[in-house]
Amino acid sequence: MWLTYWSNKNNTKKGIFLSYLILFFFLALRYDIGYDYSSYVYSIKAIIREFRSDSIPFYNWGDSEPLFSFLSFIFMEFPYPHAYVIGTYALIWTIFIYKTFDYYNNHSLGILIIFIIGFVFVEMDQMRQGTAIAVFLYSIRFIKESDFKKYLLCILFATIIHYSALILIIFYFANKYKPKKKLYAIIIILLFMFFNSNLSTQWYEFIVTKYISHYSLFDYKTAKALEQFDTINYRIRTAYYCLIWIIIIYTLPEKDRGLVNILFIGVVIFIISSGAMNIRRMANYLTFTMSISIPIIIKNKRFKLIIGVLVFGLFLFFIRDMIVGKHQGCIPYESIFSEDFLSGKLSW
């Protein structure tokens, strides 16, 4: 953030480029960080074995997304191929985040927001979807500019990174509808009240066990989610986020109506998910637009103070998570220069 501020003050982009270079290396050089890291390593090794055994045709790369399989193939003769695959995802993510914040001219605040709302850590854990989200954030500019071809190209690229991104095609029309801000606020408040009541626990368990369990989604993670959203900490955090989301919806200018509609749908999905990871991941595409919306609003002097105070609250949540959180590998940070990397030791 300081480097971007220095660049703006001295009318140069050197500090901005350096800040993103630091961010890239922070992501690319990590080792065994995030619960999915080890599964990526095992998946890459499995894909490479299939290529070497010719067990699958070159055009059929199994269940993995095309980019993941393609990168595994490209780097399969490299030492530690998983490090190059993960590094490439980090590079793509960094480029699209840079391009997004450069378009909105919000590098300093944008970098702060992606840390304190957890987007950076989603990229470190859910690497493929995190990268697809970065592409989507960049593509929102084409919704505003009514350029469907470029938006479609971005979404198709995001889809070969993570299949879930395909559904984002429908959000091209988000800018076509005038948001009903008061109605949106009322819906968010009512949903929050319902899904933080005892009725929601009964409703959620009924839906999951009767319908979703058929697709083997009622697993350990979902069971833990049911425990999570019943805690006071989760409810306080959700209430705080709902407050921020409502203020963002109310204060975004008319020209950014697409952002309002996208955020509202994301909030609805987030609240309904009640902490269930598989549902909430879809909400991340839409709620992480906060990294674009907050810098837009804070430029308005009328809302600068209130948004600044709310962002400080997000920062406190972030500090709390770093102190008491148990994010695998994040604390302490471990890199590919460690002995564990050289020996191939993984936590899972």
PLY file of the C-alpha trace (Angstrom):
ply
format ascii 1.0
element vertex 348
property float x
property float y
property float z
element edge 347
property int vertex1
property int vertex2
end_header
0.00 0.00 0.00
2.84 2.35 0.86
4.53 1.64 -2.49
1.35 2.47 -4.41
0.91 5.66 -2.37
4.54 6.63 -3.11
3.99 6.01 -6.83
0.89 8.19 -6.95
2.67 10.97 -5.08
5.64 10.89 -7.45
3.58 10.33 -10.61
5.25 7.02 -11.47
4.15 3.40 -11.66
7.40 1.89 -10.40
6.12 1.46 -6.85
2.82 0.05 -8.09
4.59 -2.57 -10.20
6.85 -3.44 -7.28
3.89 -3.84 -4.91
2.25 -6.36 -7.26
5.58 -8.12 -7.74
5.75 -8.58 -3.96
2.16 -9.84 -3.94
2.96 -12.28 -6.76
5.99 -13.75 -5.00
4.02 -13.93 -1.74
1.53 -16.23 -3.53
3.85 -18.05 -5.94
6.57 -19.02 -3.46
4.24 -20.34 -0.75
4.43 -23.98 0.27
1.79 -26.17 1.94
-0.45 -23.20 2.63
-4.18 -23.78 2.59
-6.18 -26.97 3.05
-6.27 -27.61 -0.70
-2.53 -27.28 -1.30
-1.72 -30.95 -0.78
-4.67 -32.03 -2.95
-3.30 -29.85 -5.76
0.09 -31.54 -5.45
-1.47 -35.03 -5.55
-3.76 -34.08 -8.45
-0.87 -32.71 -10.51
1.15 -35.87 -9.90
-1.85 -38.01 -10.92
-2.36 -36.03 -14.14
1.33 -36.32 -15.00
1.19 -40.11 -14.45
-1.75 -40.33 -16.84
0.07 -38.35 -19.51
3.18 -40.50 -19.19
1.22 -43.74 -19.32
-0.91 -42.57 -22.27
-3.93 -43.83 -20.34
-6.02 -40.92 -21.59
-6.00 -39.11 -24.95
-4.41 -35.67 -25.11
-7.82 -34.07 -25.66
-9.40 -35.77 -22.63
-7.81 -34.60 -19.40
-10.16 -36.14 -16.89
-12.14 -34.26 -14.28
-9.75 -31.32 -13.83
-10.33 -27.99 -15.54
-8.48 -27.59 -18.87
-5.99 -25.01 -17.60
-5.01 -27.14 -14.60
-4.40 -30.20 -16.79
-2.64 -28.17 -19.48
-0.22 -26.58 -17.01
0.44 -29.98 -15.43
1.35 -31.27 -18.91
3.52 -28.24 -19.76
5.57 -28.48 -16.56
5.60 -32.27 -16.10
9.30 -32.59 -16.99
10.29 -29.73 -14.68
11.63 -30.43 -11.20
8.78 -29.91 -8.70
6.14 -29.30 -11.41
3.46 -28.36 -8.85
5.50 -25.28 -7.87
5.38 -24.03 -11.47
1.66 -24.75 -11.84
0.84 -22.91 -8.61
3.20 -20.08 -9.61
1.40 -19.69 -12.95
-1.96 -19.38 -11.20
-0.43 -16.77 -8.91
0.80 -14.85 -11.96
-2.60 -14.92 -13.68
-4.34 -13.83 -10.45
-1.88 -10.96 -9.90
-2.16 -9.70 -13.48
-5.97 -9.59 -13.40
-6.06 -7.98 -9.95
-3.62 -5.34 -11.18
-5.64 -4.70 -14.34
-8.86 -4.43 -12.30
-7.53 -1.94 -9.77
-5.72 0.01 -12.49
-9.01 0.45 -14.36
-10.74 1.78 -11.22
-7.58 3.64 -10.11
-7.74 2.17 -6.60
-4.50 0.23 -6.04
-3.82 1.25 -2.43
-7.29 0.70 -1.02
-7.94 -2.24 -3.31
-4.91 -4.13 -1.99
-6.04 -3.47 1.58
-9.57 -4.71 0.88
-8.52 -7.99 -0.79
-6.50 -8.82 2.32
-9.02 -7.90 5.01
-12.01 -9.56 3.31
-9.94 -12.72 2.83
-9.70 -12.76 -0.97
-5.92 -13.21 -0.89
-6.34 -16.22 1.39
-9.05 -17.71 -0.80
-6.51 -17.58 -3.64
-3.93 -19.27 -1.39
-6.37 -22.05 -0.52
-8.95 -22.39 -3.32
-6.44 -21.49 -6.01
-8.44 -22.30 -9.13
-11.64 -20.56 -8.07
-9.68 -17.66 -6.57
-8.04 -17.07 -9.96
-11.40 -17.32 -11.73
-12.81 -14.71 -9.33
-9.96 -12.34 -10.25
-10.84 -12.72 -13.95
-14.51 -12.04 -13.15
-13.66 -8.87 -11.20
-11.75 -7.65 -14.25
-14.65 -8.55 -16.58
-17.14 -6.33 -14.69
-15.78 -3.33 -16.58
-17.26 -4.82 -19.78
-20.69 -5.06 -18.15
-20.53 -1.34 -17.54
-19.26 -0.70 -21.07
-21.93 -3.01 -22.62
-19.25 -5.04 -24.40
-20.65 -8.57 -24.41
-17.92 -10.09 -26.58
-15.10 -9.11 -24.24
-17.16 -10.07 -21.20
-17.91 -13.48 -22.72
-14.22 -14.05 -23.52
-13.30 -13.28 -19.92
-15.95 -15.63 -18.53
-14.93 -18.43 -20.90
-11.33 -17.98 -19.79
-12.48 -18.05 -16.15
-14.42 -21.24 -16.93
-11.36 -23.15 -18.11
-9.79 -22.09 -14.81
-12.82 -23.20 -12.73
-15.99 -24.65 -14.21
-18.25 -22.82 -11.75
-17.47 -19.52 -13.50
-19.69 -20.46 -16.46
-22.81 -19.37 -14.54
-21.41 -15.82 -14.44
-22.45 -15.28 -18.06
-25.95 -14.34 -16.86
-24.58 -11.43 -14.82
-23.83 -9.52 -18.01
-27.44 -8.30 -17.73
-26.91 -6.97 -14.19
-26.47 -3.47 -15.56
-29.77 -3.58 -17.45
-31.99 -3.44 -14.37
-32.42 -0.55 -11.98
-31.83 -1.83 -8.45
-34.57 -1.39 -5.86
-32.24 -0.44 -3.02
-34.82 -0.23 -0.23
-36.26 -3.60 -1.16
-32.75 -5.09 -1.31
-32.00 -3.78 2.19
-35.27 -5.19 3.61
-34.62 -8.60 2.02
-31.08 -8.73 3.44
-32.31 -7.84 6.94
-35.15 -10.40 6.85
-32.87 -13.15 5.51
-30.30 -12.40 8.20
-32.95 -12.56 10.91
-34.36 -15.85 9.64
-31.05 -17.61 9.00
-29.76 -16.63 12.41
-32.78 -18.06 14.21
-33.42 -21.57 15.49
-35.81 -22.14 12.60
-32.96 -21.83 10.12
-31.02 -24.69 11.70
-34.02 -27.00 11.36
-34.70 -25.81 7.79
-31.08 -26.18 6.75
-30.70 -29.68 8.18
-33.93 -30.74 6.45
-32.85 -29.41 3.04
-29.32 -30.79 3.29
-30.25 -34.25 4.53
-33.21 -34.73 2.19
-31.91 -33.20 -1.03
-28.27 -32.13 -1.04
-27.03 -35.32 0.65
-28.06 -37.17 -2.51
-25.11 -35.48 -4.18
-22.73 -36.42 -1.34
-22.39 -32.83 -0.22
-23.49 -33.46 3.35
-19.98 -34.30 4.47
-17.66 -33.28 7.25
-17.33 -29.71 5.97
-21.10 -29.24 5.84
-21.50 -30.69 9.32
-18.89 -28.27 10.61
-20.72 -25.45 8.86
-23.87 -26.25 10.81
-21.86 -25.83 14.00
-20.17 -22.68 12.70
-23.24 -20.59 11.84
-24.74 -21.36 15.23
-21.92 -19.54 17.04
-22.13 -15.95 18.31
-18.91 -15.02 16.49
-20.33 -16.06 13.12
-23.56 -14.16 13.75
-21.78 -10.96 14.81
-19.50 -11.09 11.79
-22.38 -11.77 9.42
-24.39 -8.89 10.94
-21.42 -6.55 10.45
-20.98 -7.62 6.86
-24.70 -7.20 6.21
-24.42 -3.63 7.48
-21.53 -2.94 5.11
-23.30 -4.60 2.19
-26.46 -2.53 2.73
-24.43 0.70 2.91
-22.54 -0.23 -0.26
-25.84 -0.94 -2.04
-27.28 2.40 -0.88
-24.24 4.55 -1.66
-22.99 3.19 -4.99
-23.79 5.71 -7.76
-26.40 5.03 -10.43
-23.75 4.39 -13.10
-22.58 1.37 -11.09
-26.01 -0.28 -10.85
-24.47 -3.52 -12.15
-22.26 -3.73 -9.08
-25.32 -3.19 -6.84
-27.27 -6.03 -8.43
-24.29 -8.39 -8.45
-23.52 -7.70 -4.79
-27.16 -8.14 -3.73
-27.42 -11.59 -5.33
-24.10 -12.54 -3.76
-25.32 -11.45 -0.32
-28.51 -13.50 -0.67
-26.49 -16.61 -1.59
-24.02 -15.95 1.23
-26.73 -15.66 3.91
-28.69 -18.67 2.65
-25.51 -20.76 2.65
-25.37 -20.37 6.45
-21.67 -21.20 6.41
-21.83 -24.21 4.05
-18.62 -24.07 2.05
-19.94 -25.51 -1.20
-22.71 -22.90 -1.42
-20.73 -19.97 -0.07
-18.00 -20.43 -2.66
-20.45 -19.28 -5.32
-21.20 -16.16 -3.29
-17.49 -15.28 -3.27
-17.62 -14.40 -6.97
-20.18 -11.72 -6.21
-19.39 -10.47 -2.69
-15.70 -9.94 -3.44
-16.83 -7.07 -5.66
-16.46 -5.14 -2.39
-12.83 -4.63 -3.43
-14.15 -2.55 -6.35
-17.18 -0.95 -4.69
-15.60 0.40 -1.49
-12.89 2.43 -3.29
-15.58 3.88 -5.59
-17.71 4.99 -2.63
-14.86 6.33 -0.53
-14.06 8.89 -3.23
-17.39 10.51 -2.39
-16.77 12.97 0.46
-20.27 12.46 1.87
-19.64 8.78 2.59
-15.89 8.83 3.15
-16.03 8.84 6.96
-18.65 6.13 7.44
-17.04 3.78 4.90
-13.63 4.47 6.44
-14.93 3.48 9.88
-16.51 0.29 8.49
-13.30 -0.65 6.67
-11.42 -0.20 9.95
-13.87 -2.68 11.49
-13.07 -5.16 8.72
-9.39 -4.63 9.47
-9.98 -5.53 13.13
-11.71 -8.76 12.07
-8.69 -9.48 9.86
-6.26 -8.93 12.75
-8.40 -11.17 14.96
-8.30 -13.95 12.34
-4.53 -13.69 12.02
-4.08 -13.96 15.78
-6.53 -16.73 16.67
-7.13 -18.34 13.29
-5.78 -21.76 12.41
-5.23 -21.35 8.68
-3.05 -24.27 7.65
0.41 -23.03 6.73
-0.45 -19.32 6.86
1.05 -18.90 10.30
3.99 -19.21 10.04
4.44 -18.58 6.34
6.45 -21.33 4.63
8.07 -21.06 1.20
9.49 -23.37 -1.47
12.94 -22.65 -0.05
12.11 -24.66 3.08
13.38 -28.13 3.90
9.81 -29.45 3.85
9.47 -28.46 0.20
12.74 -30.17 -0.78
11.75 -33.32 1.08
8.16 -33.27 -0.23
6.65 -33.24 3.25
2.99 -32.18 3.31
0.56 -31.61 6.17
-2.17 -33.72 4.56
0 1
1 2
2 3
3 4
4 5
5 6
6 7
7 8
8 9
9 10
10 11
11 12
12 13
13 14
14 15
15 16
16 17
17 18
18 19
19 20
20 21
21 22
22 23
23 24
24 25
25 26
26 27
27 28
28 29
29 30
30 31
31 32
32 33
33 34
34 35
35 36
36 37
37 38
38 39
39 40
40 41
41 42
42 43
43 44
44 45
45 46
46 47
47 48
48 49
49 50
50 51
51 52
52 53
53 54
54 55
55 56
56 57
57 58
58 59
59 60
60 61
61 62
62 63
63 64
64 65
65 66
66 67
67 68
68 69
69 70
70 71
71 72
72 73
73 74
74 75
75 76
76 77
77 78
78 79
79 80
80 81
81 82
82 83
83 84
84 85
85 86
86 87
87 88
88 89
89 90
90 91
91 92
92 93
93 94
94 95
95 96
96 97
97 98
98 99
99 100
100 101
101 102
102 103
103 104
104 105
105 106
106 107
107 108
108 109
109 110
110 111
111 112
112 113
113 114
114 115
115 116
116 117
117 118
118 119
119 120
120 121
121 122
122 123
123 124
124 125
125 126
126 127
127 128
128 129
129 130
130 131
131 132
132 133
133 134
134 135
135 136
136 137
137 138
138 139
139 140
140 141
141 142
142 143
143 144
144 145
145 146
146 147
147 148
148 149
149 150
150 151
151 152
152 153
153 154
154 155
155 156
156 157
157 158
158 159
159 160
160 161
161 162
162 163
163 164
164 165
165 166
166 167
167 168
168 169
169 170
170 171
171 172
172 173
173 174
174 175
175 176
176 177
177 178
178 179
179 180
180 181
181 182
182 183
183 184
184 185
185 186
186 187
187 188
188 189
189 190
190 191
191 192
192 193
193 194
194 195
195 196
196 197
197 198
198 199
199 200
200 201
201 202
202 203
203 204
204 205
205 206
206 207
207 208
208 209
209 210
210 211
211 212
212 213
213 214
214 215
215 216
216 217
217 218
218 219
219 220
220 221
221 222
222 223
223 224
224 225
225 226
226 227
227 228
228 229
229 230
230 231
231 232
232 233
233 234
234 235
235 236
236 237
237 238
238 239
239 240
240 241
241 242
242 243
243 244
244 245
245 246
246 247
247 248
248 249
249 250
250 251
251 252
252 253
253 254
254 255
255 256
256 257
257 258
258 259
259 260
260 261
261 262
262 263
263 264
264 265
265 266
266 267
267 268
268 269
269 270
270 271
271 272
272 273
273 274
274 275
275 276
276 277
277 278
278 279
279 280
280 281
281 282
282 283
283 284
284 285
285 286
286 287
287 288
288 289
289 290
290 291
291 292
292 293
293 294
294 295
295 296
296 297
297 298
298 299
299 300
300 301
301 302
302 303
303 304
304 305
305 306
306 307
307 308
308 309
309 310
310 311
311 312
312 313
313 314
314 315
315 316
316 317
317 318
318 319
319 320
320 321
321 322
322 323
323 324
324 325
325 326
326 327
327 328
328 329
329 330
330 331
331 332
332 333
333 334
334 335
335 336
336 337
337 338
338 339
339 340
340 341
341 342
342 343
343 344
344 345
345 346
346 347
